Amino acid sequence: MKILVDFLRLVRFPNLVVIALTQYAIRYGIIFPFLLQADLNFYLPESTFALLVLATVMIAAAGYIINDYFDIKLDYLNKPNQLVLGKSIKRRHAMAMHIFINAIGLAIAGYVAYSIGHPMLILFQFVSAALLWYYSVSFKKQVLIGNLIIASLTALVPFTAGYYEVAVMFDNLPDLTGVPEDINMIENLASLLFSIKFLLYWISGYSLFAFLLTFVREIVKDIEDIEGDEAFDCKTLPIVFGIPAAKKAAIAFAVLTLLGLLFLEAIQFMGKDWISFAYFFILLTLPIIWVIYRIVKAEKKKHYFIISQAIKIIMLFGILYTSIIYIY
């Protein structure tokens, strides 16, 4: 039983649940309401989407394992209480787990891409797996590169869930609209194309939100872990340019996120979408303002830990907004 618990800790089980929740939130919170409005059904079968989610989760789990494998000494300094490898789970077993889980995840992803007629989409997962490996080996110790990789891979989670559905919808446009025999059908086709592109913009917006907040969180975590990282000659932003510069970078990206939210809130206000406006303002905007304030005031390791956890909660609220779209 202890080995199972430690394995779930090793693969960051709560994070994997959030990944799966995010992809299903995109499917049912954004795509499904659009399909209902357009009187359409899902073109990506439920079983196929479930396999896509499983592949995403497995590749992420393998990434967490390999990260801990290469970071065992660093983690001993930065987070000794969370260390699993070398105790109940041996390092060589962890490497075997990584290879096995990664291989299964990539095989499932390949099957999904082939089954929907887009075999090249396997590149999403293949590149992700490769980046997670090289991130663990080298990139995480380099200025900003590791931060950008993790932020990009986080953004890819919602984007992948939406893009697969949109790709299949584009393939089936003739089936969706019928043969354009008259001007009305041509107009319907143009309207549908516009709607699909608008849907892709929504998904891209979610991905951008995930990218920006994850980037802020990665910088905050680098400041939190500066002592251990410095001992192992890591070249993170706070080590190379100093904590004040790292704080300014985190604040800049947090402000950029805040400006994006304020822009959306202005649209919601003008459109009298009071529910969305209230949700954004109370659960996203105000917390981000708090995060910015706390980054400015932060001095101790525990301060940065609290900020990091707060950003995770804000991102969760961002995911849960899809339930508002679904209901209303």
CORNOR-V340553 format. One record per residue. RES is the residue in one letter. PHI is phi in radians with two decimals (999 if undefined). PSI is psi in radians with two decimals (* if undefined). NEAR is the number of other ideal C-beta (glycine too) atoms within 10 Angstrom. Layout:
res->RES phi->PHI psi->PSI near->NEAR
res->RES phi->PHI psi->PSI near->NEAR
This chain:
res->M phi->999 psi->-0.72 near->5
res->K phi->-1.12 psi->-0.66 near->8
res->I phi->-1.10 psi->-0.71 near->11
res->L phi->-1.10 psi->-0.79 near->9
res->V phi->-1.07 psi->-0.75 near->12
res->D phi->-1.18 psi->-0.62 near->15
res->F phi->-1.10 psi->-0.75 near->18
res->L phi->-1.12 psi->-0.60 near->14
res->R phi->-1.20 psi->-0.69 near->17
res->L phi->-1.08 psi->-0.73 near->22
res->V phi->-1.59 psi->0.14 near->22
res->R phi->0.95 psi->1.05 near->19
res->F phi->-0.90 psi->-0.78 near->15
res->P phi->-1.02 psi->-0.66 near->11
res->N phi->-1.15 psi->-0.66 near->14
res->L phi->-1.14 psi->-0.66 near->17
res->V phi->-1.09 psi->-0.73 near->11
res->V phi->-1.13 psi->-0.67 near->18
res->I phi->-1.07 psi->-0.84 near->21
res->A phi->-1.11 psi->-0.76 near->18
res->L phi->-1.04 psi->-0.71 near->15
res->T phi->-1.07 psi->-0.81 near->25
res->Q phi->-1.20 psi->-0.66 near->24
res->Y phi->-1.25 psi->-0.55 near->16
res->A phi->-1.12 psi->-0.70 near->23
res->I phi->-1.12 psi->-0.73 near->25
res->R phi->-1.16 psi->-0.85 near->23
res->Y phi->-1.69 psi->-0.35 near->15
res->G phi->-1.62 psi->-0.44 near->20
res->I phi->-2.04 psi->-0.93 near->23
res->I phi->-1.21 psi->-0.79 near->26
res->F phi->-1.06 psi->-0.83 near->18
res->P phi->-1.03 psi->-0.65 near->16
res->F phi->-1.10 psi->-0.78 near->17
res->L phi->-1.11 psi->-0.70 near->18
res->L phi->-1.06 psi->-0.77 near->11
res->Q phi->-1.12 psi->-0.60 near->9
res->A phi->-1.59 psi->0.07 near->15
res->D phi->1.04 psi->0.82 near->7
res->L phi->-2.17 psi->2.89 near->16
res->N phi->-1.98 psi->2.91 near->9
res->F phi->-1.06 psi->2.40 near->16
res->Y phi->-1.74 psi->-0.26 near->20
res->L phi->-1.67 psi->1.95 near->20
res->P phi->-0.98 psi->2.64 near->12
res->E phi->-1.03 psi->-0.73 near->9
res->S phi->-1.14 psi->-0.66 near->10
res->T phi->-1.17 psi->-0.73 near->16
res->F phi->-1.13 psi->-0.69 near->19
res->A phi->-1.06 psi->-0.67 near->14
res->L phi->-1.17 psi->-0.65 near->16
res->L phi->-1.07 psi->-0.77 near->26
res->V phi->-1.10 psi->-0.77 near->21
res->L phi->-1.05 psi->-0.75 near->16
res->A phi->-1.08 psi->-0.76 near->25
res->T phi->-1.07 psi->-0.80 near->25
res->V phi->-1.12 psi->-0.73 near->22
res->M phi->-1.17 psi->-0.71 near->24
res->I phi->-1.16 psi->-0.67 near->24
res->A phi->-1.13 psi->-0.76 near->25
res->A phi->-1.07 psi->-0.76 near->24
res->A phi->-1.09 psi->-0.64 near->25
res->G phi->-1.13 psi->-0.72 near->25
res->Y phi->-1.11 psi->-0.69 near->20
res->I phi->-1.12 psi->-0.85 near->28
res->I phi->-1.19 psi->-0.52 near->24
res->N phi->-1.13 psi->-0.79 near->20
res->D phi->-1.19 psi->-0.56 near->25
res->Y phi->-1.05 psi->-0.83 near->18
res->F phi->-1.45 psi->-0.29 near->17
res->D phi->-1.81 psi->0.26 near->19
res->I phi->-1.02 psi->-0.72 near->14
res->K phi->-1.26 psi->-0.69 near->12
res->L phi->-1.15 psi->-0.73 near->18
res->D phi->-1.16 psi->-0.49 near->20
res->Y phi->-1.09 psi->-0.55 near->13
res->L phi->-1.51 psi->-0.78 near->14
res->N phi->-1.39 psi->-0.68 near->20
res->K phi->-2.56 psi->1.19 near->14
res->P phi->-1.07 psi->-0.53 near->9
res->N phi->-1.26 psi->-0.32 near->5
res->Q phi->-1.75 psi->0.03 near->11
res->L phi->-1.22 psi->2.28 near->17
res->V phi->-2.03 psi->-0.80 near->20
res->L phi->-1.11 psi->2.48 near->20
res->G phi->1.54 psi->-0.12 near->14
res->K phi->-1.93 psi->-1.69 near->9
res->S phi->-1.38 psi->-0.39 near->15
res->I phi->-2.08 psi->2.12 near->18
res->K phi->-1.34 psi->2.67 near->11
res->R phi->-1.09 psi->-0.70 near->13
res->R phi->-1.17 psi->-0.56 near->9
res->H phi->-1.22 psi->-0.63 near->14
res->A phi->-1.10 psi->-0.73 near->20
res->M phi->-1.10 psi->-0.71 near->14
res->A phi->-1.11 psi->-0.73 near->12
res->M phi->-1.05 psi->-0.77 near->19
res->H phi->-1.02 psi->-0.86 near->24
res->I phi->-1.08 psi->-0.80 near->13
res->F phi->-1.13 psi->-0.89 near->13
res->I phi->-1.13 psi->-0.70 near->21
res->N phi->-1.10 psi->-0.78 near->21
res->A phi->-1.08 psi->-0.78 near->13
res->I phi->-1.13 psi->-0.76 near->15
res->G phi->-1.05 psi->-0.77 near->23
res->L phi->-1.20 psi->-0.63 near->19
res->A phi->-1.11 psi->-0.77 near->14
res->I phi->-1.11 psi->-0.77 near->20
res->A phi->-1.08 psi->-0.70 near->26
res->G phi->-1.10 psi->-0.74 near->16
res->Y phi->-1.07 psi->-0.77 near->15
res->V phi->-1.07 psi->-0.84 near->25
res->A phi->-1.07 psi->-0.74 near->22
res->Y phi->-1.18 psi->-0.70 near->13
res->S phi->-1.18 psi->-0.46 near->14
res->I phi->-1.70 psi->0.11 near->19
res->G phi->1.45 psi->0.29 near->10
res->H phi->-2.28 psi->1.18 near->15
res->P phi->-1.03 psi->-0.45 near->12
res->M phi->-1.22 psi->-0.26 near->8
res->L phi->-1.16 psi->-0.26 near->20
res->I phi->-1.05 psi->-0.35 near->18
res->L phi->-1.07 psi->-0.55 near->12
res->F phi->-0.93 psi->-0.92 near->20
res->Q phi->-1.34 psi->-0.65 near->25
res->F phi->-1.11 psi->-0.82 near->15
res->V phi->-1.13 psi->-0.68 near->13
res->S phi->-1.06 psi->-0.82 near->25
res->A phi->-1.09 psi->-0.73 near->22
res->A phi->-1.14 psi->-0.74 near->11
res->L phi->-1.13 psi->-0.67 near->18
res->L phi->-1.12 psi->-0.65 near->24
res->W phi->-1.14 psi->-0.93 near->18
res->Y phi->-1.22 psi->-0.47 near->15
res->Y phi->-1.08 psi->-0.82 near->23
res->S phi->-1.16 psi->-0.66 near->21
res->V phi->-1.32 psi->-0.73 near->13
res->S phi->-2.49 psi->-0.85 near->12
res->F phi->-1.06 psi->-0.57 near->18
res->K phi->-1.17 psi->-0.31 near->23
res->K phi->-1.64 psi->0.07 near->20
res->Q phi->-1.89 psi->2.64 near->17
res->V phi->-1.03 psi->2.06 near->15
res->L phi->1.17 psi->-0.43 near->19
res->I phi->-1.07 psi->-0.84 near->16
res->G phi->-1.08 psi->-0.71 near->23
res->N phi->-1.06 psi->-0.78 near->25
res->L phi->-1.15 psi->-0.65 near->16
res->I phi->-1.13 psi->-0.85 near->19
res->I phi->-1.13 psi->-0.71 near->23
res->A phi->-1.11 psi->-0.71 near->22
res->S phi->-1.18 psi->-0.73 near->18
res->L phi->-1.17 psi->-0.62 near->20
res->T phi->-1.13 psi->-0.73 near->22
res->A phi->-1.14 psi->-0.50 near->21
res->L phi->-1.22 psi->-0.40 near->20
res->V phi->-1.06 psi->-0.99 near->24
res->P phi->-1.21 psi->-0.60 near->29
res->F phi->-1.11 psi->-0.76 near->22
res->T phi->-1.06 psi->-0.77 near->24
res->A phi->-1.03 psi->-0.68 near->27
res->G phi->-1.42 psi->-0.68 near->21
res->Y phi->-1.15 psi->-0.66 near->19
res->Y phi->-1.04 psi->-0.78 near->23
res->E phi->-1.14 psi->-0.78 near->27
res->V phi->-1.11 psi->-0.70 near->17
res->A phi->-1.05 psi->-0.76 near->17
res->V phi->-1.21 psi->-0.64 near->17
res->M phi->-1.10 psi->-0.74 near->24
res->F phi->-1.08 psi->-0.68 near->14
res->D phi->-1.08 psi->-0.53 near->14
res->N phi->-1.84 psi->0.36 near->11
res->L phi->-0.97 psi->-0.76 near->12
res->P phi->-1.04 psi->-0.67 near->10
res->D phi->-1.20 psi->-0.52 near->9
res->L phi->-1.29 psi->-0.59 near->19
res->T phi->-2.01 psi->-0.24 near->16
res->G phi->1.45 psi->3.08 near->10
res->V phi->-1.39 psi->2.20 near->8
res->P phi->-1.27 psi->1.48 near->14
res->E phi->-1.47 psi->-0.37 near->8
res->D phi->-2.43 psi->3.11 near->9
res->I phi->-1.11 psi->-0.57 near->8
res->N phi->-1.12 psi->-0.74 near->9
res->M phi->-1.19 psi->-0.62 near->13
res->I phi->-1.12 psi->-0.73 near->12
res->E phi->-1.13 psi->-0.67 near->11
res->N phi->-1.12 psi->-0.69 near->15
res->L phi->-1.12 psi->-0.77 near->17
res->A phi->-1.10 psi->-0.70 near->12
res->S phi->-1.13 psi->-0.71 near->12
res->L phi->-1.18 psi->-0.72 near->16
res->L phi->-1.05 psi->-0.74 near->14
res->F phi->-1.10 psi->-0.72 near->10
res->S phi->-1.14 psi->-0.71 near->16
res->I phi->-1.14 psi->-0.72 near->18
res->K phi->-1.14 psi->-0.67 near->11
res->F phi->-1.10 psi->-0.68 near->10
res->L phi->-1.08 psi->-0.72 near->20
res->L phi->-1.14 psi->-0.60 near->18
res->Y phi->-1.11 psi->-0.71 near->9
res->W phi->-1.04 psi->-0.84 near->17
res->I phi->-1.12 psi->-0.71 near->20
res->S phi->-1.12 psi->-0.63 near->15
res->G phi->-1.10 psi->-0.75 near->14
res->Y phi->-1.08 psi->-0.73 near->24
res->S phi->-1.13 psi->-0.69 near->22
res->L phi->-1.13 psi->-0.72 near->16
res->F phi->-1.03 psi->-0.77 near->22
res->A phi->-1.13 psi->-0.71 near->23
res->F phi->-1.09 psi->-0.87 near->22
res->L phi->-1.11 psi->-0.83 near->20
res->L phi->-1.19 psi->-0.65 near->24
res->T phi->-1.14 psi->-0.68 near->23
res->F phi->-1.09 psi->-0.75 near->24
res->V phi->-1.05 psi->-0.81 near->29
res->R phi->-1.12 psi->-0.68 near->27
res->E phi->-1.11 psi->-0.68 near->24
res->I phi->-1.15 psi->-0.74 near->28
res->V phi->-1.06 psi->-0.73 near->28
res->K phi->-1.14 psi->-0.62 near->20
res->D phi->-1.10 psi->-0.68 near->25
res->I phi->-1.17 psi->-0.73 near->23
res->E phi->-1.04 psi->-0.67 near->23
res->D phi->-1.73 psi->0.31 near->22
res->I phi->-1.04 psi->-0.64 near->21
res->E phi->-1.13 psi->-0.85 near->11
res->G phi->-1.18 psi->-0.72 near->18
res->D phi->-1.10 psi->-0.68 near->22
res->E phi->-1.15 psi->-0.65 near->14
res->A phi->-1.13 psi->-0.47 near->12
res->F phi->-1.87 psi->0.37 near->12
res->D phi->1.05 psi->0.62 near->8
res->C phi->-1.31 psi->2.57 near->20
res->K phi->-1.91 psi->1.01 near->15
res->T phi->-1.38 psi->2.94 near->25
res->L phi->-0.98 psi->-0.87 near->23
res->P phi->-1.17 psi->-0.48 near->25
res->I phi->-1.31 psi->-0.76 near->20
res->V phi->-1.33 psi->-0.77 near->13
res->F phi->-1.91 psi->-0.13 near->14
res->G phi->1.72 psi->2.71 near->12
res->I phi->-1.09 psi->-0.75 near->16
res->P phi->-1.00 psi->-0.72 near->9
res->A phi->-1.17 psi->-0.69 near->12
res->A phi->-1.12 psi->-0.71 near->21
res->K phi->-1.10 psi->-0.71 near->20
res->K phi->-1.11 psi->-0.68 near->14
res->A phi->-1.14 psi->-0.78 near->19
res->A phi->-1.09 psi->-0.75 near->28
res->I phi->-1.12 psi->-0.71 near->17
res->A phi->-1.05 psi->-0.78 near->13
res->F phi->-1.28 psi->-0.54 near->20
res->A phi->-1.17 psi->-0.70 near->26
res->V phi->-1.14 psi->-0.68 near->15
res->L phi->-1.06 psi->-0.74 near->13
res->T phi->-1.09 psi->-0.75 near->25
res->L phi->-1.07 psi->-0.75 near->17
res->L phi->-1.10 psi->-0.68 near->10
res->G phi->-1.09 psi->-0.73 near->14
res->L phi->-1.14 psi->-0.73 near->17
res->L phi->-1.12 psi->-0.63 near->13
res->F phi->-1.09 psi->-0.80 near->10
res->L phi->-1.14 psi->-0.66 near->18
res->E phi->-1.15 psi->-0.59 near->19
res->A phi->-1.12 psi->-0.71 near->11
res->I phi->-1.14 psi->-0.76 near->11
res->Q phi->-1.10 psi->-0.69 near->18
res->F phi->-1.14 psi->-0.80 near->14
res->M phi->-1.17 psi->-0.55 near->9
res->G phi->-1.52 psi->0.06 near->10
res->K phi->0.99 psi->0.61 near->7
res->D phi->-1.57 psi->1.34 near->17
res->W phi->-1.18 psi->-0.56 near->10
res->I phi->-1.16 psi->-0.84 near->11
res->S phi->-1.12 psi->-0.71 near->18
res->F phi->-1.04 psi->-0.82 near->19
res->A phi->-1.13 psi->-0.73 near->13
res->Y phi->-1.06 psi->-0.88 near->20
res->F phi->-1.06 psi->-0.81 near->22
res->F phi->-1.17 psi->-0.80 near->15
res->I phi->-1.38 psi->-0.75 near->11
res->L phi->-1.73 psi->-0.21 near->16
res->L phi->-2.12 psi->-0.95 near->22
res->T phi->-1.15 psi->-0.93 near->19
res->L phi->-1.05 psi->-0.77 near->12
res->P phi->-1.08 psi->-0.64 near->15
res->I phi->-1.19 psi->-0.66 near->21
res->I phi->-1.05 psi->-0.72 near->14
res->W phi->-1.08 psi->-0.75 near->13
res->V phi->-1.06 psi->-0.78 near->25
res->I phi->-1.04 psi->-0.79 near->19
res->Y phi->-1.08 psi->-0.77 near->13
res->R phi->-1.18 psi->-0.60 near->15
res->I phi->-1.10 psi->-0.74 near->21
res->V phi->-1.04 psi->-0.74 near->11
res->K phi->-1.52 psi->-0.26 near->10
res->A phi->-1.09 psi->2.42 near->20
res->E phi->-2.35 psi->-0.63 near->8
res->K phi->-1.83 psi->2.85 near->9
res->K phi->-0.98 psi->-0.74 near->13
res->K phi->-1.15 psi->-0.51 near->10
res->H phi->-1.11 psi->-0.76 near->16
res->Y phi->-1.22 psi->-0.57 near->26
res->F phi->-1.10 psi->-0.77 near->16
res->I phi->-1.09 psi->-0.74 near->15
res->I phi->-1.09 psi->-0.76 near->25
res->S phi->-1.04 psi->-0.77 near->18
res->Q phi->-1.18 psi->-0.63 near->12
res->A phi->-1.11 psi->-0.69 near->17
res->I phi->-1.12 psi->-0.67 near->23
res->K phi->-1.06 psi->-0.71 near->14
res->I phi->-1.17 psi->-0.72 near->11
res->I phi->-1.06 psi->-0.73 near->23
res->M phi->-1.11 psi->-0.64 near->19
res->L phi->-1.13 psi->-0.72 near->13
res->F phi->-1.08 psi->-0.62 near->14
res->G phi->-1.09 psi->-0.73 near->22
res->I phi->-1.13 psi->-0.76 near->21
res->L phi->-1.19 psi->-0.28 near->14
res->Y phi->-1.07 psi->-0.45 near->19
res->T phi->-1.04 psi->-0.46 near->24
res->S phi->-1.18 psi->-0.54 near->13
res->I phi->-1.15 psi->-0.76 near->15
res->I phi->-1.07 psi->-0.74 near->17
res->Y phi->-1.10 psi->-0.75 near->14
res->I phi->-1.32 psi->-0.73 near->9
res->Y phi->-1.85 psi->* near->9
